[in-house]
Amino acid sequence: MLLFFNVSSEVACWMITGERQAARIRGLYLEAVLRQDIAFFDKEITTGQLVQRMSGDTILIQDAIGEKVDLWKLEYIIVSL
């Protein structure tokens, strides 16, 4: 029972960490995009592509930090029992 509580709280902590990092990266990404010259938006990228890239990349980072790292640790704990 105690092991379940410890593992659950660790899962929650990793997921919160992933969400916070994704939010921070989204903010930094938006700042970097807004610093671009106006011509960048005319020639290089459309609004839809920009939103899709920003959202897709941060979701991948959030999953990697929050769920996948924690699932790996959970599998390690279960196997070691």
N, C-alpha and C positions, 0 to 999 in steps of 0.2 A: 504494500500500500504506500509506504514512504517512497519507494523507488518510483512508483507511478506519479506521485505528486512532484518529485524532483524533476522527472523527465518532462512532465507537462509544463511546469514553470519554466524550464529551460527552453522548451519549444516556443512558449509565449515570448520570452525575452529575445530569442533569435528572430522571430517574426516582427516584433516591434523594431528591432535594430534594422532589419531589411526595409521596413516601411520608412523609417526615418532617413536612411541613407538614400533611398529612391527619391524621397521628397527633396532632399538637399541637392542631389544630382540634377533633378528636374529644374530647380531654381537656378543652379549654375549654368545649365544648358540654355535656359531661356535668356539669361543675362548675356551669354556669349552670342546667341543668335541676334539679340537686339543691338549688339555692337557692330553687326555687319553693315556694310554699305547697302544702300537701297537697291543698287544694281544686282546684288546677290539674289534678291527675291524675284527679280524679273527674269534672270537668265538661268540660275542654278537650281532653284527648288521652288515648288509650289507650297501653298499653305497646308494642303492635305498631306503632302509628303513630309513636311516638317513636323506636323502633329503626330503622324504615324510613326516616324522615326524616333521622336522624343518619347512617346508613350511605350513603344515596343522595346526600346533599349532599357528604359528604366524598369519595366516589368521583368525583363530577363535578369537584371541585377538584383531586384528585390527577391525574385524566386531563388536565385543562387545563394544569397545571403540568408534569407529567412527560412526557406523550406528545405532545400537540398543539403545544406551544411548540417542542419539539425537532424534530418532523416538519416544522414550518414552516421551521426553520433548515436542516434537511437538504435540503428541496426548493430552498431558496434557493441552497445550495452547489452542488447538481447543475445547476441552471439556469445559474449563473454560470460553470460550467466550459465 
